[in-house]
Amino acid sequence: MDKENINFINVILPTSILGDNNITPLERLLLISILSLCKQKGYCWATNEYFAELFNVRKQTISKSISSLSKNNYIELKFDNSEKNNSKRIIKISEALTRIILGIKENMNISVNKNLNQYNKYNNKKKNIINKKAKGETKNEKRSNNYN
């Protein structure tokens, strides 16, 4: 993976994560990166080496951070040992974090829909007033034309 070619997708990060003293600031950034990569394929395939280069730290630091995120139930680690001498790690978002994020998304959608409904009501009222005025002007024009 190329550091320059990564496109971060907007992610929802619960505020509880920002205040979680069980994880470090690096682990929070790592989680944001993992969330972003999971949005692309449903899982994160990045290696410790990739994250180490991205955050300018050692691979061992990334390994400890990933272990911490797993221990704190933010991510789930799965290993594919089907290849000889090389196991492939897949990182997925934990069920608990997924439920929190889906709850936030649902609340956001409800909130956005309410705001859109209010906005639409306002615009519809405005449109009706404009239409009534336009019809009124055309009636007046017709009346004035009838007198000529």
N, C-alpha and C positions, 0 to 999 in steps of 0.2 A: 504494500500500500504506500502510496506517495503522500507525504505530508501536505504538499501543495494542492493535491487533487481531491482532498476530502471535502465534500460539501456537507455542511452541517444543516440538518433539518431542524426546524423549530421543535423543541421538546417541552413537555410539561414537567416541571420539577416541583413536587410538593414542598411547601415551606418547612414542613417538619424535617426534611432532609437537611436543609440549610442550618437548622438549629440542633441537629443531632451531634452531640459531643462524642459519640462513639466512633465517628469517622473523621478523618482529617480533611483539610481543604483539598489536598491532592485527590483523595478518594472521591470527593464530590465532583471534581472536574472529570475524573475518570468515569464516574457514573454518567455524567452528562454525555460524554463521548460514546459510551456504551449504548445509552438510550438512543442517541442519534443513529448509530450504526444498526441498531436493532430495528429502527423504523424503516430502513432500506430493505432488509431481507427477512426480518422476523427474528434474527439472532445476530450476535456479534462474532465475527470470525477473526478479528485482529489479534496479533501476537503480542507477547510482552515486549518484544523488541520494537514493534511499531509504536506502542504506547510510550516506551522509554524514550524513543527519539522525539515523539510528539511533545512530551512534557519535559524533556531534557533531564531525565533522571536515569538511574541504573535499572536494569531488568529485574533485579532482586527487589527493588522498591516497588515496582509495578506488581510483581508476584505477591508481595505482602499486602498491597492495597487491594488486589483482586480477592485474596483470601479473606480480608477484612469485610469487604462488601458482601461476600458470600456468607460469612459468619453472621453478619448483621441482617441477613435475609433480604438484601436488595437485589441480588442476582443469583442465578443457579448455573452451576458449571456442569457440563457434560463432556465426556471424552469419548472419541471414536478411535478405538485401538485396532481398527481393521487393517491398517497399513503396517507393514513390518518396520520396526525400529523408529516409528514416528506416530505419535498419537496426536490427533487433531482435537483442539479444544473449541467448544461452542459455548458462548455465554448467552444466557437468556435472562430476561427480566423476571424476577420472582413473581409468583401469583399474588402475594400480598401487595407488592408495589404496583402491579398491573391493575388490581382492584382500586387502589387509591387513585391512580392516574385516570382510569375510566370514570370514576366518580367525579373527579375534577372536570373532565371533558363534558360529562353530562350536565353538570351545574353550569358550565360555561355556555353550552348550547341553549339551555333553558333561559339563562340570563340574556344571551344574544337575541334569542327569539322574542323575548319580552320587549327588549329595546327596539327591535325591528318592528314589532307590532305597534308600539307607541309611535314610532317614527312614521310608519305607514298610515296610522290613523290621522296624524297631523297632516301628512301630505295629501291624504284623501280629502280632508276637510278643506285644505287650501285649494285643491283641484276643483272641488265642488263650488267653492266661492268664485273662483276664476271662471268656471263654466257658466255659472248663473249670471255673472256680469257680462260675459260674452253673449249669452242668449238675450239678455236684457238690452244690450247695445244693438243687436241685430233687430230686435222688435222695434226699438226706437227708430232705427234707420228705415224699417218697413213703414212705420207710421208716418215718418216725414216724407217718404216717397209717395205715400197715398195722397198727401195733401197737395202735391205738385201737379 
